[in-house]
């Protein structure tokens, strides 16, 4: 079975941000952007929502094969994550925090980051441009905010020179 691909333009991303922004109610104390995917949408949302305190989180699951975008080990979903970067607890405690990534495919990164913020005493709400419920490891659990539901492999304009394996596609 061939996976359907969607190649987005900057105009498409602007429309997704315009759709998301009014959904997000109230004031956030800060934003945690999940690297790398959340950097661009996080920056755009921070500007649209006037969020000035931007933090980042980098998490990986060692059992994965990131170059393929999959895990060959079915038990890998229970793997202990490695936090390569994460804000100190005192920057999270008692604060309402918007956690941003580009896409919720399996959901592990954003759920793991949100859970760690919660454990530090923060109040995380999750936000993605695209939500893929069919591949999520968390049935019944959705992002707090999302602009679109899809089953396609999304190629954002900032990664348009890569295909699903990270190899040049539009050259």
C-alpha positions as CSV (number, residue, x, y, z in Angstrom):
1,X,0.0,0.0,0.0
2,X,1.4,3.4,-1.0
3,X,1.1,6.2,1.5
4,X,-0.6,9.3,0.2
5,X,1.5,12.4,0.3
6,X,0.5,16.0,0.7
7,X,2.9,18.8,-0.2
8,X,1.9,22.0,1.5
9,X,2.7,25.6,0.5
10,X,3.4,28.5,2.8
11,X,-0.1,29.7,2.0
12,X,-1.5,26.3,3.2
13,X,0.5,26.7,6.5
14,X,-0.8,30.3,6.9
15,X,-4.4,29.0,6.6
16,X,-3.7,26.3,9.2
17,X,-2.3,28.9,11.6
18,X,-5.3,31.2,10.9
19,X,-7.6,28.3,11.7
20,X,-5.8,27.3,14.9
21,X,-5.3,30.8,16.4
22,X,-9.0,31.6,17.3
23,X,-9.4,28.1,18.8
24,X,-6.7,28.8,21.4
25,X,-8.4,30.7,24.2
26,X,-6.9,32.5,27.1
27,X,-3.4,33.6,27.9
28,X,-0.4,31.2,28.0
29,X,2.6,31.8,30.3
30,X,4.9,30.2,27.8
31,X,5.2,27.9,24.9
32,X,7.3,24.7,24.6
33,X,8.2,23.9,21.1
34,X,9.2,20.3,20.3
35,X,12.2,20.3,18.1
36,X,12.5,19.9,15.1
37,X,9.0,19.7,13.8
38,X,7.5,22.3,16.1
39,X,10.0,25.1,15.4
40,X,8.3,26.8,12.5
41,X,4.6,26.4,13.5
42,X,5.6,27.3,17.1
43,X,7.2,30.5,16.0
44,X,4.2,31.4,13.8
45,X,1.8,30.6,16.7
46,X,3.9,32.5,19.2
47,X,3.6,35.6,17.0
48,X,-0.1,35.2,16.3
49,X,-0.9,34.6,20.0
50,X,1.6,37.1,21.4
51,X,3.4,34.5,23.5
52,X,6.9,35.8,24.3
53,X,8.4,33.1,26.5
54,X,9.5,30.3,24.2
55,X,11.2,27.1,25.5
56,X,12.1,24.0,23.6
57,X,12.1,20.3,24.2
58,X,14.0,17.6,22.3
59,X,13.0,14.0,22.9
60,X,13.9,10.8,21.2
61,X,13.1,7.2,21.7
62,X,16.3,5.2,21.2
63,X,14.4,2.0,20.1
64,X,13.2,3.9,17.0
65,X,14.7,4.0,13.5
66,X,14.2,7.7,12.8
67,X,15.5,7.5,9.3
68,X,12.6,5.3,8.5
69,X,10.1,7.1,10.7
70,X,9.1,3.7,12.3
71,X,10.1,1.3,15.0
72,X,10.7,-2.3,14.1
73,X,10.2,-3.3,17.7
74,X,6.5,-3.6,18.7
75,X,7.5,-3.0,22.3
76,X,9.3,0.2,21.4
77,X,6.2,2.2,22.3
78,X,7.0,1.5,25.9
79,X,10.6,2.6,25.5
80,X,12.0,5.1,27.9
81,X,12.5,8.5,26.2
82,X,15.7,10.3,26.1
83,X,15.4,14.1,26.8
84,X,18.2,15.8,25.0
85,X,16.8,19.3,26.0
86,X,14.1,20.2,28.4
87,X,13.2,23.3,30.4
88,X,13.9,23.3,34.1
89,X,11.0,22.5,36.4
90,X,10.9,26.0,37.9
91,X,10.2,27.4,34.4
92,X,7.1,25.1,34.2
93,X,5.7,24.9,37.6
94,X,2.3,26.6,38.0
95,X,2.3,27.9,34.4
96,X,-0.1,27.3,31.6
97,X,2.0,26.1,28.7
98,X,1.2,25.6,25.0
99,X,3.1,22.6,23.7
100,X,3.6,22.7,19.9
101,X,4.6,20.2,17.3
102,X,3.9,20.0,13.6
103,X,2.1,16.6,13.5
104,X,0.7,14.1,15.9
105,X,1.4,10.8,14.1
106,X,1.9,8.3,16.9
107,X,1.7,11.0,19.6
108,X,4.6,9.8,21.7
109,X,6.7,13.0,21.6
110,X,4.0,15.5,22.4
111,X,2.3,13.2,25.0
112,X,5.7,12.6,26.6
113,X,6.6,16.3,26.8
114,X,3.1,17.2,28.1
115,X,3.3,14.5,30.8
116,X,6.7,15.8,31.9
117,X,5.4,19.4,32.1
118,X,2.5,18.1,34.1
119,X,4.8,16.2,36.5
120,X,6.8,19.4,37.0
121,X,3.5,21.1,38.1
122,X,2.7,22.9,34.8
123,X,-0.5,22.9,32.9
124,X,0.2,21.8,29.4
125,X,-2.2,22.0,26.4
126,X,-1.1,20.4,23.2
127,X,-1.3,21.9,19.7
128,X,-0.4,20.5,16.2
129,X,-1.1,21.4,12.7
130,X,-2.1,17.8,11.7
131,X,-3.6,15.0,13.8
132,X,-3.5,11.4,12.5
133,X,-5.9,9.4,14.7
134,X,-5.5,6.2,12.7
135,X,-1.8,5.9,13.7
136,X,-2.0,7.3,17.2
137,X,-0.7,5.2,20.1
138,X,-3.2,7.0,22.4
139,X,-6.8,6.0,21.3
140,X,-9.3,8.4,22.7
141,X,-6.6,11.0,23.5
142,X,-6.3,13.9,21.1
143,X,-4.3,17.1,20.9
144,X,-6.0,20.0,22.7
145,X,-5.9,22.0,19.5
146,X,-5.3,20.9,15.9
147,X,-6.0,22.4,12.5
148,X,-6.6,19.3,10.3
149,X,-7.1,15.5,10.5
150,X,-5.3,13.4,7.9
151,X,-3.9,10.0,7.1
152,X,-1.4,11.4,4.6
153,X,2.4,11.9,4.9
154,X,2.6,15.7,5.2
155,X,5.5,17.5,3.6
156,X,5.7,21.0,5.0
157,X,7.3,23.9,2.9
158,X,10.3,24.0,5.2
159,X,11.1,20.4,4.4
160,X,10.0,20.3,0.7
161,X,13.4,19.0,-0.4
162,X,13.0,15.8,1.6
163,X,10.7,12.8,1.2
164,X,9.6,10.5,4.0
165,X,13.1,9.1,4.3
166,X,14.8,12.5,4.4
167,X,16.2,12.1,0.9
168,X,15.9,14.8,-1.8
169,X,12.6,14.6,-3.5
170,X,12.1,17.8,-5.5
171,X,15.6,18.1,-6.9
